[in-house]
Amino acid sequence: MLYMDDVTMSESFLQVQDPGQDSKMQQAIETVKCWGHINNMLRNPKKTKEMVIEFKRRPSQIPNLMLDETAVERVQAGLLLRLYIQNDLKWERNTDMILSKAAKRLYFLTQLKR
């Protein structure tokens, strides 16, 4: 058996257009789960994360996604293609990571110079 790795799904969910509109993300998770079963691939619910990006003053009450009867963890930030994405779409965490790497490399270069 193999593990599914690095699957990213997204959904645009605009309640303004249709207040009764439901999220299709749970259905998409079930589809991926079936595809994995057919192709003898496992998924790890503990490594599965969910991020909700929303700019409302009062956040919507979005139900948690379920995978193998386990609630998917909702996170504030995540790493995707070496880029930290935050749920408020700000760049602080990503910039801090880049500055930290640059400082380590600069320190290494100054030590080599001596």
Summary of the structure (lengths in Angstrom):
residues: 114
radius of gyration: 19.1
end to end distance: 51.4
largest distance: 66.8
contacts: 209
relative contact order: 0.12
helix: 34%
strand: 18%
